[in-house]
Amino acid sequence: MTTVYKKTAGLQDTELHYCPGCSHGIVHKLIGEVMEELGIIDSTICVCPVGCSVFAGSYFACDAVEAAHGRAPAAATGIKRTHPDQPVFTYQGDGDLASIGAAEIVHAAMRGEKFTTIFINNAIYGMTGGQMAPTTLIGQRATTAPMGRTEELHGKPIRVAEMLSTLDGLVYAERVCVADIPNIVKAKKAIKKAFTKQMNNEGFTFVEVLCACPTNWGMTTLDANRWVLDKMAEYYPLGVIKEVADQ
């Protein structure tokens, strides 16, 4: 019998702890498939954050290191500089990366550190109960903004990919989503390109993934994915933000 589909070898046989409808599992699968297709599972090092994906090291089949909250880019810098021939990636959420870890990601991109960051943007603090994040949309409700985020009180949401793309050390940034099959296919291609450019020693690479958080948004999975496409993608446009030609 011909095998049509099988689980990627890039993931361990461990049950995921994520909420029903959460997009983390899809992104994990894509990263696992990319590592398998590039033949780098045994050499890749993942730096896991504090947040919903705190246990990601138990899911990926590669080596993993746990970093303090927001400090994954700093840890990845040290790892990549001491293991320059091994692929290194950080896997970070909007609270970890865009809030407490904003300085670390900015300076890693500025220096052109040769690792990849996968940035999960679900516009909310998922693990700690649904507080407002730097990426929460105007009008979107959160436990710390029960009437909805306002520009007057909170400022506008940060477009992280665009901000980092102003820095010379970043060679590739793309924003994708995993709300439907066509976009999942595009997301995988972006992740693979980011890893490939890193392995070519071109510089810092960054993939932002718009993701659904049905639990903290108070939506069904279907409605949450529609909201990603209709609302999030309107403010956070999908596509390549910056790509420097191969050096």
C-alpha positions as CSV (number, residue, x, y, z in Angstrom):
1,M,0.0,0.0,0.0
2,T,1.3,3.5,-0.9
3,T,1.7,5.9,2.0
4,V,-0.1,9.1,1.2
5,Y,0.6,11.0,4.3
6,K,2.5,10.4,7.5
7,K,3.5,12.3,10.6
8,T,6.8,14.2,10.1
9,A,9.9,12.9,11.7
10,G,10.6,16.4,12.9
11,L,8.1,16.0,15.7
12,Q,8.3,13.6,18.6
13,D,5.5,11.2,19.5
14,T,4.2,13.5,22.3
15,E,0.7,14.7,22.8
16,L,0.4,18.5,22.3
17,H,-1.0,20.5,25.3
18,Y,-2.5,23.3,23.2
19,C,-6.1,24.3,23.4
20,P,-8.5,23.0,20.7
21,G,-8.3,25.2,17.6
22,C,-4.9,26.7,18.5
23,S,-2.6,27.3,15.6
24,H,0.6,26.3,17.4
25,G,0.2,22.6,16.4
26,I,0.0,23.5,12.7
27,V,3.1,25.7,12.8
28,H,5.0,22.9,14.7
29,K,4.1,20.5,12.0
30,L,5.4,22.9,9.3
31,I,8.7,23.4,11.1
32,G,9.0,19.7,11.6
33,E,8.4,19.0,7.9
34,V,10.9,21.7,6.9
35,M,13.6,20.2,9.1
36,E,12.9,16.8,7.7
37,E,13.0,17.9,4.1
38,L,16.2,19.8,4.6
39,G,17.8,16.9,6.4
40,I,18.6,19.0,9.5
41,I,16.6,17.4,12.3
42,D,19.7,16.0,14.1
43,S,21.7,19.3,13.7
44,T,19.0,21.9,14.5
45,I,18.8,23.7,17.8
46,C,15.5,25.3,18.9
47,V,15.3,28.0,21.6
48,C,12.0,27.8,23.4
49,P,10.4,30.8,25.1
50,V,8.1,31.4,28.1
51,G,4.5,31.3,26.9
52,C,2.0,28.9,25.4
53,S,4.9,27.1,23.6
54,V,7.0,26.7,26.7
55,F,7.0,22.9,26.2
56,A,7.9,23.1,22.5
57,G,11.2,21.4,23.2
58,S,9.3,18.3,24.1
59,Y,7.5,18.3,20.7
60,F,10.3,19.1,18.2
61,A,12.6,16.1,17.5
62,C,15.7,18.4,17.4
63,D,17.7,19.6,20.4
64,A,16.1,22.4,22.3
65,V,17.1,25.0,25.0
66,E,14.7,26.8,27.3
67,A,15.3,30.6,27.6
68,A,14.1,33.1,30.2
69,H,11.1,35.2,29.2
70,G,11.9,37.3,26.2
71,R,15.6,36.3,26.1
72,A,15.4,33.6,23.3
73,P,17.3,35.8,20.8
74,A,20.1,36.4,23.3
75,A,20.4,32.7,24.0
76,A,20.2,31.9,20.2
77,T,23.0,34.4,19.6
78,G,25.3,32.6,21.9
79,I,24.3,29.2,20.6
80,K,24.7,30.1,16.9
81,R,28.1,31.8,17.5
82,T,29.5,28.7,19.2
83,H,27.8,26.3,16.7
84,P,28.0,28.4,13.5
85,D,27.4,25.3,11.3
86,Q,24.2,24.2,12.9
87,P,20.7,25.7,12.2
88,V,19.2,27.6,15.1
89,F,15.8,29.0,15.5
90,T,13.7,30.7,18.2
91,Y,10.0,30.1,18.5
92,Q,8.3,33.0,20.2
93,G,4.9,34.5,20.9
94,D,3.9,38.1,20.8
95,G,4.2,38.6,24.6
96,D,7.6,37.0,24.7
97,L,9.0,38.7,21.6
98,A,7.1,42.0,21.1
99,S,6.9,43.0,24.8
100,I,9.4,41.8,27.4
101,G,11.8,40.6,24.7
102,A,11.6,43.6,22.3
103,A,15.1,44.8,22.9
104,E,16.6,41.3,22.4
105,I,14.9,40.8,19.0
106,V,15.7,44.3,17.8
107,H,19.4,44.0,18.6
108,A,19.7,40.5,17.2
109,A,18.2,41.7,13.9
110,M,20.4,44.8,14.0
111,R,23.6,42.7,14.4
112,G,22.5,40.3,11.6
113,E,22.7,37.2,13.8
114,K,22.5,34.2,11.6
115,F,19.5,32.4,13.1
116,T,15.8,32.2,12.3
117,T,12.9,33.5,14.4
118,I,9.4,32.1,14.0
119,F,7.1,34.7,15.5
120,I,3.6,33.6,16.6
121,N,1.2,36.5,16.5
122,N,-2.2,35.7,17.9
123,A,-2.8,39.3,19.2
124,I,-3.3,38.2,22.8
125,Y,-1.4,36.8,25.8
126,G,-2.6,33.2,25.6
127,M,-0.9,31.4,28.5
128,T,-1.7,33.9,31.2
129,G,-5.4,34.4,30.5
130,G,-5.9,36.8,27.6
131,Q,-4.3,40.1,28.5
132,M,-3.7,42.8,25.9
133,A,-0.5,42.3,23.9
134,P,1.5,44.8,21.9
135,T,-0.2,43.2,18.8
136,T,-3.8,43.3,20.0
137,L,-5.9,45.1,17.4
138,I,-7.8,48.4,18.0
139,G,-11.2,47.5,19.4
140,Q,-10.2,44.0,20.3
141,R,-11.1,43.0,23.9
142,A,-8.7,41.6,26.4
143,T,-8.9,40.9,30.2
144,T,-6.8,44.1,30.7
145,A,-8.8,46.0,28.0
146,P,-12.4,44.8,28.7
147,M,-13.9,47.6,26.5
148,G,-11.4,47.0,23.7
149,R,-8.0,48.5,22.8
150,T,-8.1,52.2,22.0
151,E,-5.4,54.2,20.2
152,E,-5.8,57.0,22.7
153,L,-5.0,54.9,25.7
154,H,-2.8,52.1,24.3
155,G,-1.4,53.3,21.0
156,K,-1.6,51.3,17.8
157,P,-0.5,47.7,17.6
158,I,3.1,47.1,16.6
159,R,3.9,45.7,13.2
160,V,6.9,43.7,14.2
161,A,8.0,42.5,10.8
162,E,8.0,46.0,9.3
163,M,9.8,47.4,12.3
164,L,12.6,44.8,12.1
165,S,12.9,45.2,8.4
166,T,14.3,48.7,8.8
167,L,17.4,47.1,10.3
168,D,20.3,46.2,7.9
169,G,21.1,42.8,9.6
170,L,17.7,41.3,8.7
171,V,17.8,39.7,5.2
172,Y,14.4,38.1,5.0
173,A,11.0,38.8,6.7
174,E,7.7,37.4,5.6
175,R,4.3,37.5,7.2
176,V,2.0,34.4,6.7
177,C,-1.0,32.8,8.4
178,V,-2.3,29.2,8.8
179,A,-6.0,29.9,8.7
180,D,-6.7,27.8,5.6
181,I,-4.9,25.3,3.3
182,P,-3.5,27.8,0.7
183,N,-2.0,29.9,3.4
184,I,-0.6,26.9,5.2
185,V,1.2,26.0,2.0
186,K,2.6,29.5,1.7
187,A,3.6,29.5,5.4
188,K,5.7,26.3,4.9
189,K,7.5,27.8,1.9
190,A,8.3,30.9,4.0
191,I,9.7,28.9,6.9
192,K,11.8,26.8,4.5
193,K,13.2,29.9,2.8
194,A,14.1,31.4,6.2
195,F,16.0,28.3,7.2
196,T,17.7,28.0,3.8
197,K,18.9,31.6,3.9
198,Q,20.1,31.1,7.4
199,M,22.0,28.0,6.4
200,N,23.6,30.1,3.6
201,N,24.9,32.4,6.2
202,E,23.1,35.4,4.7
203,G,21.9,36.9,8.0
204,F,18.9,37.1,10.3
205,T,15.6,35.7,9.0
206,F,12.2,36.2,10.4
207,V,8.8,34.7,9.7
208,E,5.7,36.1,11.4
209,V,2.7,33.8,11.6
210,L,-0.8,35.2,12.2
211,C,-2.4,32.6,14.4
212,A,-5.8,31.9,16.0
213,C,-6.5,31.7,19.8
214,P,-10.1,30.6,19.9
215,T,-10.0,30.1,23.7
216,N,-9.0,33.7,24.7
217,W,-10.8,35.3,21.8
218,G,-14.0,33.6,22.9
219,M,-14.7,32.2,19.4
220,T,-15.2,28.9,17.7
221,T,-12.3,27.6,15.7
222,L,-14.0,28.4,12.4
223,D,-14.8,32.0,13.5
224,A,-11.3,32.5,14.8
225,N,-9.7,31.5,11.5
226,R,-12.1,33.8,9.7
227,W,-11.1,36.6,12.0
228,V,-7.5,36.0,11.2
229,L,-8.2,36.4,7.5
230,D,-10.7,39.2,7.8
231,K,-9.4,41.3,10.6
232,M,-5.8,40.5,11.5
233,A,-4.6,40.2,7.9
234,E,-6.1,43.6,7.2
235,Y,-3.9,45.3,9.7
236,Y,-1.0,42.9,9.3
237,P,-0.7,42.4,5.6
238,L,0.5,39.0,4.4
239,G,3.5,38.6,2.2
240,V,7.2,39.3,1.9
241,I,8.1,42.4,3.9
242,K,11.8,42.4,3.1
243,E,14.1,40.1,1.1
244,V,17.8,40.9,0.4
245,A,19.2,39.2,-2.7
246,D,21.5,36.2,-2.1
247,Q,24.9,37.5,-1.1
